[in-house]
Amino acid sequence: MNKKRVALVIIDGFGHTRKTIGNPVKEANISNILKFYKNNPHLYLNASEEFVGLTKGEPGSSEVGHMTIGAGYVSMQPYAFIEEKIKSKDIYQNKVILDAFDYAIKNNKKIHLVGQVSNAGIHSHMNHFYPFLEIAKKLNFNNIFIHAITDGRDTPIQSSPKYIKMFLDKFKELNVGALATISGRYYSMDRTSNYNRIEKSYDTMISHKGNSFKNPIKYLHDEYKYLKENNLPVTDEYIRPAYNETLGDSCKVTDGDIVIHLNLRADRAIEFSSILSNVDLQKKYLPNSKNVDIKFISLLFYANSVNGNVIYERLSLDNTLAKVLEANNKSQLRIAETEKFAHVTFFFDGAKKYDGIENPLIKNCKKVLIPSLSVNSYIDYPMLKAKEITDTFIKENDKNFYDFTLLNFANCDLVGHTANYNACIKALEIVDECIKRIYEYCKLNNIVLIITADHGNIEEVYKKNKTLNPSHTLNLVPFGIYGYPCKLKKEGSLANIAATILEILDIKKPSFMEEGLIIHES
């Protein structure tokens, strides 16, 4: 009997819907993907809301999806965790927060709140800013400023005026707080070492370089005109950093100030937070910028490169598929490009970094990083690194026997976020070509192939009224198996995938995991 091998392919952002309007999946030539599901056992899985540890109405994400797949059970996700801390009033008694205010009051320093401003709950939520403003009001502390990062990917593309107005209204209601800067997430939430982008946001906060505004709402609308005139995507993501000139130097981030980053997810907070909190990194990556020595605090833990305090420890999972495979002497291979590498490693491993420093390396686990393209937008580059990922999958499996291979195609998610219909079709067709190669390789080499997704996105890029929708969706995601004849249940979630993989590999499912998706007939 041949030893079984399993390859898990995650088509990031590939949801399922019967809708045809605004759905590039219906128009794209993805015959290989469609044949795969048609000719093999398949079903559609829940990938959002309470099925993956989120709140009702909240769409899934790459972080949540990979954590849930990798864990094999539902765990409370950061958004729900912080919401509970606010609801229980725990955040209002948090020692790190209260010590920060005490320090600022005694030393006449400012408190700066940094984070993405929206109600998406993916990278952040506006509600998580409000307790800090309420504490400031209670302490009669007026030296608190917000540095808003505009979204446009997890929210409608030009929705930031609405969110900024909500902040302005909150300032009036509480009679505390002010808007110091605005910056699109393109500049403040990079995760692929584009320090030229980080520099622009940093210099705006520290030195008031670049654009400025008197009326933030007017500035946003002016930026939409600028982006359109310069043939750039007219979305909140690309709003150029600007400071509030009516506040003058009073809102600059200066030595000794406290900066609190309120993003939930680590992947797009690490770079900016590392720079802000570390003078040595400022000198290294931003040699032309002014250095600032601040006291940094993050809502959750981001990375060891971030110096400072953490308000709440990030929930990490010790029991995961990766650790079960390791305990059973199974070899692993992980492949992704930079944009999704953390998802097939850190998040898949339960928000734990098995790097030999923080935690011992996972035995017999090879991780291959394919550098992502450094581009302004993926509209013109829908291929991303799909071909290279496929080449690596074949090359690495030719060289070594891997019991379990995990790879991620980022195309459908990253291009889906552009909401550009034609680019989405190209992205889908590129992934389809790669799926064909992987399927043929698995067939030739007796590898069980599972193809699924972590959340929806590309299947709804605009609505009936033609409003662009760059955000994740609540749609189910497909799941199919080739090379393992079986019947599958009619429904399930991402949390059922790990147990299914273990069953294929003849490994007993641990008690902490959800049931698998395979039906056993008595």
PyMOL commands that set and color helices and strands:
alter all, ss='L'
color gray80, all
select helices_A, chain A and resi 24-27+31-39+49-52+62-71+78-87+90-93+95-107+126-128+130-138+160-174+185-188+195-207+216-229+236-238+248-251+270-277+279-285+321-327+338-347+378-380+386-399+411-416+421-444+494-504
alter helices_A, ss='H'
color red, helices_A
select strands_A, chain A and resi 6-11+42-46+111-116+144-150+178-184+211-213+242-244+258-261+295-300+309-312+332-337+365-370+404-409+448-452+477-482+487-488+492-493+518-519
alter strands_A, ss='S'
color yellow, strands_A
deselect
rebuild
show_as cartoon
